[in-house]
Amino acid sequence: MQIFKPIAEPSNSILPLRTATLVLLGIIGFFGAIATAWFLEERTISELFERLYFWQENPPFWLAVPEFSNPYFLLFPTIILFSIVYTIMKLSPQPKPWSRTIVVCILLALTLRYILWRLFSTLNLSNPLDGIFSLALLFLEMMVVAGGTIQLYLMLDIKDRRREADRYSQAVQDGTYFPSVDILIPTYNEPEFVLRRTIIGCQAIDYSNKKVYLLDDTKRPEIRKLAKELGCYYISRVKNHFAKAGNLNNAIQKTKGELIAVFDADFIPAKNFLTRTVGFFQNNKIALVQTPQSFYNSDPIAINLGLEKILPSEEEIFYRQVQLIKDGAGSVVCSGTSFIVKRSALLEVGGFVTDSISEDYYTGIRLSAKGYELVYLNENLSAGLAAESMAAHIVQRIRWARGTLQGLFIDSNPFTIPGLSLRQRLAHLEGFLTWFAIIPRLFFLMLPILYTFFSIEPLVVSMQEMLYFFVPYYFLQLTAFSWLNLRSRSLIFSDVYAIPSCFPLFITIIKVMLNPFGQGFRVTPKGIFRHKSQYNWSLALPLIVFFVGISISFCSSLGLLDSTHTNGFSLILVWDVYNLIILGVALLGLLDVPKTDIYEWLPVQHKVRLTSSEGTVCGTMTKLSEIGAEIELKQPVDLSSILTLEIPEEGLKLQAQLIYTNLTKKMLRVRVKFETLDLDRYRRLVDILFCHPEQWQRRDAPGELRSLWLLIKILLRPIVFLIWSNKKAKVLLPKST
């Protein structure tokens, strides 16, 4: 048995609170003190703001807007820069070091220009109320800009490890490097059918020097029986201290493999997972290899909006872009599944961190602090279940936010732990700012309402200034966003995905800052079944309040438009329209559609033969699941008897029954249900469904213009449905006598 000293539990002392909680309270207190002193007309504060107001009214000459007879001539810089960026993107459809560097440098220059303009020319400090909101808006906006600027800076050095994997994997394939690997599958209440395919997938990996362990933290007899049936090792423990981290640490002490691979209970690896990852450990400095998380189902927002065949998974942007950036900075995030770690390095840092529910992330930080390298191999080598409902989706995001922010209160804090470089800390700061950006997002939703109903004007800008400073900054960001993140997400759909979780995450941030360890680990529900639609009213209520408020603001703005308010209200109108579109789509996305099958039907293309008592016909299998298949036939067949479905290229024959037929002008589409499968056939089926190398291909996100068009179509869908229903009702009405 290997003994290690677990990392201590979080301290209850007040010291950590002074570095996080008190910072937040201090910021709130700072603005409160300014407001109080200003309203009380304290001379020092008044003089300070009088001077700041003078600077705002008299900005530096280099912030002066050129004078043209036609203000739209001010768009020339935007047009020129757009032409340059667009040409680069066409010459280099996939970002290369040279093309990425040019585009990023242009964006950084525009960002610096925008920041200076906001600081020296846009604040409204003419009265206390406007001044407080103007400074608050600037502070929150700079928080968002800071995160984006750090990301742009780190984007100048991106690592792609695929060629390294090619080189390292040769020794594994030749058998000259063949360390032992323990594959750990931690589970807590996941359904048996989910675990069954994960275990089989892990056993199917092409690597003989491995052992598969099922770590059951619920001590279920049926799961012990499942492990025995499938021939994998079973480990449980008496007490469930420290949730997943404790479960993994318990297993580490009972296993001996040189390397440890971890898969969540719903993640199934491809056959070549170990072939592509194990070779990296020939480099003694490398302690952990992380691979992307792919998903064999669509996320709930895409499904609810009817865009599951168009939108990539929400997390694609993290695994296609952010992890590559972090790898370049030496700060790869260990994301809890589909990774492999060196046992000796893990034991050196005390095992998996137990004082945060994001044990994966902070274990990676401790390894980095010890001088080890964490690398990111950008290949889809496994796939799992995305959250299957909006409620589960939010539970997952809350857990991630809570676990990450708990790091501000523990010894593994990336900003205080010894051993990290400034660049590594900067990369971790970008991740933290991503969560805190929830606060500005809510404030941005609120501002048009404050402007309309309370005459609060936090910005003093002219149309000319907007055209000269804001438009090039925002438009170029919009142009390059999808290209830089490798078509994993459009900026518009990023907003749609962020809105539903704003309020739950905002509440979570406040709770963590005040009581970081007040809530334990919550597992994302798996294997969900819904026989009817379900609306998430608890998530929708705050969004509805904002939607109503912004709608009133929009109508009021239209009525109040006049020559004295043209600039301000035209900006508010645009802001209102955008917010209404995003909120409207987000509200529609909160309607969970029925999910009547717990098994996923995956798109495939296999030539098959169907044999009945009347003969055999050939067809194409277009969908496959663990319980059945959908097949297109060009000629009819007697489907009244038990059928034999043969997949020649896989050498697999299955007995099936007909459950569905659909005859079109061109072909007959049938769906069959498999008879009870023996274990060997089920293993083959899982292999076909989940384990083929390069099976999980990535889908490109739509561009910004198409994204906007999709949003408009989604919003028009209920109106079209109502019109259609109304016409149908009229047709059905009896004629009057």
N, C-alpha and C positions, 0 to 999 in steps of 0.2 A: 504493500500500500504506500502511495506517495503522499507525504504530508506537506501541506503548505499553510501559511498563516493568512486567513482571509482578511481582506481590507476592513478596517474598523467601521462600525456604524456611524452615521452622521452625528456630529457633536451637537449637544443642546446648548452650548454656550452662546452668548450674545455676539461674539466676535464675528462669525460669518454674516450675521444679520447686518452688521455695520457696513459690510462691503456690497450688499445687494439691496436688501429691504430699505435700509436707511438712505441709499442713493435715490431710490424711487421716491421715498417720502421727502427727501431733500429737494428734488426737482419740483415736486408739487408745492412744497413750502416756499421755494424761491419765487415762483410765479405768484403765490398767494401774498408773500411779503411785498413784492413790487406793486401788486394791485392795491393792497391796503395802504401802503405809503403814498401811492399816487392819489388815491381817493382822499387821503388825509392831507394832501398837498404838502408833504414834507419837502423842504426846500432842496435838499441834496438830490432826491429822486427827480424832482421837477426840473432842476437844472440839467441833470444827466439826459433826461428825455427831450428837453428843449434842444440840446446840442445834437442828439441823434436825429431829431426831427429836422433840424437845419441841414444835416448831412443828406438826409433823404430828399429834401427839397433842392439840394445843390449837389448832385452826384458828380463824380470825377468826369472829366471831359471825355475819357475813353469809353464812357457808358452813354454818351450822347447819341441819339438816333439821327442818322443822316436825314436831311430835308429833301423830299422829292415832291414834285407836283402831284404825283399819284402815289398814295401810300403803299399800294400793292407792289411798287418797284422794290420795296423792302424785302420781298420774297426772293429776290435774285440770289442771295447767299444760300438760301434753302435749296433752290433749284440746282445751283452749281454743285453743292455738296451731295445732294441726292443723286445727281448724275454720276458723280465719282463713285459713290458707294454702290449704286445700282450696277455700274459697269464692272466693278470689282467682283460683285456677287455673281454676275453672269460669267465672267472669265474664270471664276473659281466657285462652282456650285457647292462644293464642300470646302469649308474654311481650311486654308493652308496657312502655315506660319506667316508667309509674306502678306497674304490677303487679310488674315485676321489682325495682324499688327497694324496695317494701315487703317482699317475700319475702327479698331479699338482706339487708336490714337486720335482719330477724328471725333469719336464720341467723348473721349476724356477731355479734349479741348473744349467741346461744346458744353460739357458738364461744368467745367471750371468757369467758363463765361457765364453760364446760367446762375451759378452760385453767387458770383460777384454781383451780378445784376440784382438778384433777390436781396442780397445783404445791403446794398448801397442805394437802391432806387425804388423799392416796391413796398416798404413797410409803411403802415399808416399809424403814426404816433401822435396824431393831432389831439386825441382825447383818451382818457384812461380805458374805456370799454374797447374801442377799436384797437388800442395799443396792446392790450393783454392778448386779445385773440390774434392779432397780427404776429406777435412774438411767438405765441403758441403754435400757430400754423408754420412759421419759419422753422422752429425747433423740430416739429414732427416731420415736416417735409425733408429737412436735412438728414433726419434719421433714415428715411427711405433712400435718399440720394446717396448717403454714405455707404449703405449696403450695396447699391448698384455700382458705385464707383470702385469699391474694393473688388467686386466681382470682375469688373472690366480690367482692372490692374492685374489681377491674378490670371486673367485670360491670356496675358502675353506669354505665359509659360505653361503650356498644356502637354501632358505626357500621354502617349498612346502605347500601351504595353503589348499590343498584339504580336508585333515582330519579336519582342523578347520572349513571349510565350512560345512562338514557333521554335526559337533557338533552344530554350530550356526544355521543351517537351521531347526533344530528340533523345535525351538521356533516359527519360521515363519510358519511351517507346522501345528503346534498345535494351532496357533492363539494367543499365549501368547505374541508374539512380532509382531506388525502389523502396523508400521508407514505408514503415507501417502506418496505417491511417485508421483512426477511430472515427466513425461517423455517428454523431449524436443527434437524436431527434427528441427534443423536449416537448412534452405535451401536457396540457391542462384542460380537460373537458372537451377536447375536439372529438367530433363523431368518429366512430370506428371506420366508416367507409372512407373518410378523408385520410386517416392514418394508414389504412391498408395500402392505398396506392403510393403514398410517400415511402413507406418501408420497401415496397417492391421496386420503386424507382431507385432507391439508394442501393439495393442489392444488385440492380442491373448495371451499375457503373462498371465500365471495363477497367478493372484494377483488382487483381487477385489478393494483394496484401492489405486487405481492409476487413474491419469488423463493424457491424451495424448495431447500434444500441438504441433502444426505445426507453426514454426517461419519463416515466409516468408519475406525475405529481398528484394524481388523484387516486392512485392505488386501486384501479378498477379491475375486478376479476376478468371481465371480458377482454380487456386490453392485454392483460397477462396471457390470456388464452390466444389472442391474436398473434402476439410475439412468438409464442411457441409454435403455432400453426405455420407461420411464415419462416421460422428458423432464424430469428434475430434475438439478440440478447435483451433482457428486460431488467431495468433498474428502477427501484422506487425508494422512498425514504420515509421515515416516521413523521417528521415535521416538515412543513413547507416554508421554512424561513427563507426570506430574500427572494421569493418567487422564482423566476426563470434563472436568475444569476445563481441562486442557491442550488437549484436543480442541476445546473451545469457543473458547479464546483463539486457537488457530491459525486457526480459521475467521473470527474477528472481523477478523484482519489481512488476510483475503482477500476480504472482502465490504464493501459500502458503504451498506447500507440505513440510514435514519434510526432505525428501530426494529428490535429483534431479538426474535422470538418463538422459544421453545424448547419442543420436545416430545420426551419420551423415545421410544425406538424402538417402544413398544407403545401410545402414546397417540394417539388419533384425535380431532381437533377437530371441533366442529359448524361448519356453514357460516357461522354468524354470529359466530364467535369474534372476528375482528378488528373487525367492526362494533361489537361491544359493548365492546371494550377500547381500541382506538386513540384514541378521542375524549378519553380522560382526559389524554393528553399535550398537549392544548391548555393545560393548567395547567403552566407551566414548572417548578413545584416538584415535580411528580410524576415519579419516575424509573422506577417499576416497578409493574405491575399483576399481581397473582397471582389465579388462579381456582382453584376446588376440583378435587381429583382424584376423578373418579367411576370406576366399574369396571363392565365389561360381563360379568364373571364374579363369582361369590361367593368370599369368602375361604375357605381350607381348613378352618378350624375349623367354620364354619357348614355347609359341605358334609359334613364328616365326622360331624357331629352330626345331619344330616338337617334342618337349619333354614335352608337357603339361600333358601327362599321366605318366611321370617319375619324373619330378622335382617338389618339393614343391614350394610354393610361396616364392618369394625372402625375404619377411619380416618374414618368419618362424623363422630364426635364432635369430631375435630380441625377438620374443615372446616365443620361446622355451628355450633360453639360457640367453640372456642379461637381460631380465626383472627379471628372477629368481635371477641372480647375484645382481641386483640393489635392489631387495627386501631384500636380506640378508644384504645389506649395508644401508638400510633405505632411498633409493633414487629412488623409483619406478617412472617411467616416465608416467605421464598422457598423453595418446596419442590421445585425442580429441574425441573419440567415444567409445561406449561400456563400459562406466564407470558410477559409481554412487557416489555421493558426499553428505555430510551432509550440509544442508542449513545453519545452524548456523555457522559452521566453515567457509564456503565460504563467508558469509557476514562479518565475523570477519576480513578476509584479504582483504576486499574491492571488492569482486566479482572476475570475471575472469580478468586476467591481460590484459590490452589494449595496452601496449607499445611494444609488440612484436607480430608478426603474429603467433608465436607458443604460443598462449594464454594458451593452455592446460598444456604444460610443465612448464611454469613459475608460473602458478597458483598452481601447485603441489609443486613447490619449496617454495612458500610463505607459504603454509600449513605446510610443513615440518619445516620451520624456526620458525613457531609459536608453535612447539612442538607436532603437530599432526602426526599420523602415516598414511602412504599410503601403502596399501597392494596390492599384485598382486595374483589373483586367476587364476592359469594356467589351465583353462577349456575353451574349445571353445563354448561360449554361444551366439555367433552372427556371422553373415557372411555378407560381403559387396562386392562391385565391385572393383576388382583390375583395375589399369589403362588399358585402352583398346587399346592403341597405344603407340609407342615409344615416340612420342612427348608428350603425356599426362604423361607418366612415368617420363620423364625428368622434366616436369613442377612441378610434385609432389615432386621430390627430391630436386629441386632448392628451393621450398618453405620451405621444412623441414630444409635445410641447412641455408637459410637466417634467418628463424625464430629462430633457435638455436643460431646462431652466434650473432644475435642481443642482446642476453642476456649479452654479454660482455659490453654493453653500457647502461644498464638499472639498476634500483634499485634492481631488482630481480636476479642480477648476482649471481650464486651459489658459486662463489669464494670470494665474499665480503659481501653478505647479512648476518647479525647477526643471530645466532641461529642454524646453521648447524654444525655437528661434522666434524672432519677431515676425517673420513671414508666416510661420505656422499659427501664431496667436492671431494674426490679422485674418487668416482664413477661417479660424474658429469664430472670430468676432462677426464675420459676415453671416455665419449660420445663426448666431444669436439674434442679430438684427432682423433676420427674416421673420422670427416669431414676434419680436416687438413691433414690426411693421403693421401688425393687426391694429394697433392703437391709432396710427395716422389714418388708416383706411376708414375707420369709423368716423374720425374727425372730418375727413374729406366728404363723407356722406352728409354730415351735419351742416357744413358751412353754407350751402345754398339756402337752407331753411333759416339759418341765423340771419343771413343777409336780407332775405325777403321779409321775415316777420319782425325782426328786431333792429333792422337797419344797421347791422354790424358789418363793417367794410374792412376786412383784414388786409386787403391788397389795394394799392393805388397804382394802377397801370393804365396806359392809353392803348388804343388799338395798334398804333405804330410800334410801341414797345413790344406788344405781344407778337406782332409779325416779325420783329427783328431779333428778339431774344428767345421767346418761348417756342415759337413754331419750329425753328431749325433744331432746337434741342429735342423736343418731343417727337417731331416727325422722323428724324433720323434714328432715334431710339426705336420707334415703331417699325421703321423700314428694316433695321438690322436685327431685331430681337429674335425672330424665328430662325434666321440664317445662323446666328451665333450659337443658338442652342440646338443646332442640327435638326431643325424642323420637328422638335419634340412638343412644342406648345406655341400658340399665338399669344400675343399680349392681351388681346381682348378676352380670350377664353381663360386666361390666367385670372382675370378679374371675376369671371363667372364662377370659377371653382373656389375662389377665396371668399366670396360673399357669404355663403351659407354657414361657414365655420367662424365668421368674425366674432359674433357675440359669445358663443361658448368658449372660444380661445381667449377672448378679452377677459372673461370672468376667470378662466384658468390662470392667466398671467397674474392677475391681482391676487388670487388665492395662493399661488406659489410664492409670490414675493412676501406675503404676510405669514404663510404657514407652509413651507416648502415640502414637508413630509407628512402632510395631513391626510393623504389618500394613497392607497396601495395600488398594486398592479391590476389592471383590468384587461382581460383577454378579449380580442376582437372576435365576435361570434362568427362561426363558420357553419356551412351546411344549412343556410336559412331557407325556409319554405313559406311562401305566401300564396294563398288561393285567390286573393283579391287585392286591388290597389289599396295603398295606405298612405295618407298624407301626414307629413311630419309637422303638426301644428306648433309644437313647442319651438322648433327651429324657425318656423315661418312667422310667428307673431311679431318679433322685433323688426323683421324685414317688411312686414305689412305696414307697421307704424311708419317706418321711413318712406315706404312707397307712397302712402297717403300724404305725408308731409311734403315730399318732393313734388307730388302731383299738384298740390295746392300752390306750392312755390312757383311751379311752372306756369300755372294759370294766372297767378297774380303778376308774374313777371311780364306775361303777354299783355295784360291790361295796363300795366304801369309804364310800358315803353314810351319814352318821349325823348326829345332832343337833349335833355340834361342827364339822362341815364343811359345813353346808347351804349357806351363802352362797357360799363359795369354789367348792365342787364343782358347784353349780347353774350358775354362770357358766362353769366349765370344760366342763361337759357341753354347754351351748349352743354354746360355741366349738368343741368337738370335732365336734358334729353338722354345723355349718356348714362347717368345714374338710373333713370327709369328703365332703359333697355336692359341694363345689367341686372337690376333688381327683379324685373319682370321675368327674365329667363331663369334667374336663380330660384324664384318662387315656383315656377313650373317644374324645375328640377327636383323639388322636394316631394313630388308625388312618386312614391315607390310603386312601380308597375308590378303586376302579379309575377311570381316566380314559382311555377307549378312543378318544377323538376329540380331535385337537389343535385342532379348530375349535369355537367356541362357538355353541350353538344358542340364539338369543335369542327371547324371547316377543314375538309381534307379533299384530296383528289386521288382516288385509287380505282383502278379497273377491277371489277368484281364479276363473279358469276353466281347467278341464283338458280338453284336446281330444285325442281318440284317433281311430283309424280308424273307430270306431263312432259318434262324435258328441262333443258337448260337454256337460259338467256343471259346475255352479257349486258353490263351497264356500268355506270360510273357512280361510285360512292362519294357524296358531297358533304355529308356530315357523319360524325361518329362519336359515340359516347360509350361509357362503360356498360350501358344496358341495351344499346341498340344502334341502328344505322339508318341513314336516309340515302336512297339510291334513285338515280334517274335511269329509266329503261326506255329504249327506242321501240320495243315490241312487247306485246302483252305476254303474260305468263299466268298459268293457273296458280293462284295465290291462296287457294282454299286449304292447302295442306301444310304440314311442317316443311320449312324450306331449309336448304343448306346454302349458307353464304360462304363463298370462297374468295379470299384475297390472294391471288396467285403470287404477287411479288413479295408477300410476307410469308407465304407457305402456311396460311392459317385457314381452317374451316370451322364454321360456327353454325349451330342449329338455331333457327329463329322462327318467329311467328309474325304474321302481318298484323299491324295495328292501325295503319293509315294509308290511304291512297288518294292521289290527286291527278286527274287526267286533264292535260292541256292539249292544245292543237299539235304541239311538237312531240311531246313525250309523256310518259307515265312516271310520276314520282311516287315512290312507296317508302314507308317507314316500317322497319321491322324491329321486334324486340327479341333479344337473345334469350334462349333457354338457359337454365342454370349452367354456369361455366365451372369447369374444374379449375384447380389452381394453376396448372400449366397454361391453359388457354387464357386465363385472366392475366397472368404475367405477360403473355404475348400481347394482349390487348392494351395493357398499360404501357408497354414498350412502344407500340405504334402510336398511341395517343400523346405520350408525354416525353419520351426519352430519346428521340432521334436527335443527333447533333444538328445544329443550325435550324432547328424546327421553329424557334420563336423569333420570327422575323419582325422587324420594327416597322411601324406605320408612321408616315409623315403627317404632321398636323396641317390643317388648311392654313393658307396665308391670311393676312389681316383683312383684306377686302372680302374674301370668301367667308371668313369667320363672322364678319359683320352681317353679310347676307344670310348666313345660317341663323343668326340670332333673330333677324327680322322675320324670317320664315317661321321660326319657332313661336314668336309672339303672335303671328297672324294665324297660326294653326287653330287656336280656340275660336277665333272669330269665324274662320271658314267652316269649322265644325258647327257653330251655332247657325250660320246661314243655311248650311246643308240640312240641318235638323229641322229648321223652320220650314224650308221648302218641302221636305218630306212630309211634315205634319200637315201642310196645306193640301198636299195630294191625297192624303188619307182621309181628310174631312169629307163627310157625305154632302152631296149637293143639297141646297135648300129647296124645299118644295114650293 
